[in-house]
């Protein structure tokens, strides 16, 4: 199904880019241009991306937790 008729971007392309790490409509736009012309597809792109389904966000949160734990360990060792 076409999501963006201006640039011929399909839902499969959006899902593939999301699986590769694109988490926001802006990130999708940077690789496909979808949402940068008339803007009618932006809400559809948001729906395809879903909420909280960002693998990079999970990695960032895990890294922050690990970094915070490392700081506590350093303080306790001192």
N, C-alpha and C positions, 0 to 999 in steps of 0.2 A: 504494500500500500504506500502511495506517495504521501509523505508528511509535508514536504515543502515542494509545492508545484513551481515556485520561482526558479529553483535550482535543481529540481528533479531528485531530491533526496528521499530515500525510502525509510520505512521504520526499521528494516533490517540493518541499514547503514547506521542509523542512530544507535541501535542495540549493540552493534559491533564496536562502535567507538566508545560506548559506555563500558563495555566489557574490557576495553583497552585502557580505561581509566578516566575518560571524560565524565565529569560529574555534574556539570551545569550546562544550561543552554548556551552560555557564552563560550564554553570549551567546545561544544558541538559546532557552534558557528565558526570557530576559528579553523576547524578542519573541513567543514562542509559548506560553509556560507549560509546554511539553513537558518532562517530567522533574521537575516540581515537586510532583507528587501522590504516586503510588505509587513512582515511580523506576525501574520496570521497563524503561523505554525508553532510559535513559541510555547503556547500552552500545551499543545500536543507533545512537543519535545519534553516539557516538564513532566507530563504524565508518563511518558515512556521511561524517563530517568527514575521516576519514583522518589520516595523520601527515604533518606538514610541508607540508600543502596550504593554508597560510594566506597569502593574498595580502598581508594587512596585515603579517604577520611579515616577509615579503620586503621590503616597503617600509621597515619599521623598521630591518632589518639594513642595507639600502642607505643609509638616512639616517645611521645610526651610522658606517658606513664613510666616507661623504662628510664627516661632521663630524670624524672622526678625521684624515682626509687634510687637511682645512682647517687643523686645529690644527698639524699637522706643517709645512705650508706657512708658517704664521705664524711658527713658531719658527725656521725656516730663513731667513726674510726678516729677522728681527731681528738 
